Amino acid sequence: MKNQTTDKSRRAILKGMFAIPVVTLTGFQTSAQAAMLTTSDPTAQALGYTEHSAMAGKTCSNCMLFSAPAGDAGNCAIFPGKQVAAAGYCNSWAAKP
């Protein structure tokens, strides 16, 4: 006779194993489709964000808070859930080590 508790535990484990790749893929797609940060965003205004840096040698692409593969936009730790322009700048800029 099968133990019903064991069957339920096995099902829970299998469901959990299936959920890991689904969550990973969903998270990846969400971050890839993040909206671009605009200069009208309240946080962007407070930090003086611009889409085109006027500071020589200081752009989002060479800031330690910016992460992205090569391209025109990427992620910034200051603006979670939003993409920032690689050519942009804000007052939180810090040189990459």
Wavefront OBJ file of the C-alpha trace (Angstrom):
o trace
v 0.000 0.000 0.000
v 1.381 3.441 -0.947
v 1.880 6.113 1.589
v -0.181 9.181 0.586
v 2.169 11.535 2.450
v 5.145 10.300 0.422
v 3.247 10.783 -2.854
v 2.331 14.346 -1.889
v 5.941 15.112 -0.953
v 7.208 13.789 -4.271
v 4.685 15.915 -6.146
v 5.717 18.993 -4.173
v 9.382 18.383 -4.967
v 8.672 17.895 -8.670
v 6.542 21.044 -8.791
v 9.332 22.971 -7.060
v 11.936 21.681 -9.506
v 9.736 22.767 -12.414
v 9.134 26.215 -10.928
v 12.837 27.168 -10.687
v 13.462 27.445 -14.461
v 10.080 29.108 -15.003
v 10.823 31.783 -12.392
v 14.306 32.284 -13.799
v 13.019 32.756 -17.354
v 10.196 35.014 -16.239
v 12.600 37.194 -14.253
v 14.927 37.450 -17.232
v 12.146 38.514 -19.573
v 10.871 41.106 -17.106
v 14.274 42.757 -16.765
v 14.839 42.665 -20.529
v 11.580 44.525 -21.063
v 12.130 47.226 -18.438
v 10.988 50.727 -19.363
v 13.493 53.462 -20.092
v 14.055 56.018 -17.363
v 12.894 59.497 -18.330
v 14.151 62.830 -17.087
v 10.634 63.552 -15.779
v 10.853 60.682 -13.256
v 10.955 62.185 -9.714
v 14.057 60.205 -8.666
v 15.794 61.085 -11.924
v 15.048 64.771 -11.347
v 16.312 64.616 -7.757
v 19.604 63.102 -8.938
v 20.022 65.368 -11.966
v 19.764 62.496 -14.479
v 20.281 63.394 -18.126
v 20.143 61.068 -21.113
v 23.284 62.649 -22.605
v 26.136 63.475 -20.238
v 27.658 66.946 -20.358
v 30.436 65.800 -17.984
v 33.619 64.849 -19.846
v 34.459 61.188 -19.260
v 31.469 60.577 -16.992
v 28.640 58.500 -18.455
v 26.400 55.779 -17.112
v 28.355 53.227 -19.156
v 31.530 53.868 -17.121
v 29.786 54.189 -13.736
v 30.181 51.396 -11.186
v 26.398 51.371 -10.574
v 25.678 50.545 -14.249
v 25.521 47.009 -15.581
v 24.742 45.917 -19.104
v 26.171 44.138 -22.072
v 27.382 46.437 -24.840
v 24.501 48.589 -26.010
v 22.693 51.875 -25.701
v 20.977 51.142 -22.353
v 21.415 49.119 -19.194
v 20.492 48.662 -15.555
v 21.426 51.010 -12.725
v 21.348 50.173 -9.023
v 19.897 53.623 -8.289
v 16.914 53.149 -10.632
v 15.687 49.552 -10.179
v 13.255 48.297 -12.786
v 14.231 50.996 -15.286
v 16.772 51.076 -18.088
v 19.130 54.053 -18.243
v 20.904 55.453 -21.285
v 24.540 54.339 -21.522
v 25.395 57.913 -22.575
v 23.509 59.363 -19.590
v 24.732 60.834 -16.302
v 23.430 61.536 -12.792
v 24.871 63.009 -9.594
v 25.406 59.496 -8.169
v 28.067 58.690 -10.790
v 31.056 56.780 -9.382
v 34.057 55.588 -11.392
v 34.393 51.868 -12.034
v 37.410 50.440 -10.224
l 1 2 3 4 5 6 7 8 9 10 11 12 13 14 15 16 17 18 19 20 21 22 23 24 25 26 27 28 29 30 31 32 33 34 35 36 37 38 39 40 41 42 43 44 45 46 47 48 49 50 51 52 53 54 55 56 57 58 59 60 61 62 63 64 65 66 67 68 69 70 71 72 73 74 75 76 77 78 79 80 81 82 83 84 85 86 87 88 89 90 91 92 93 94 95 96 97
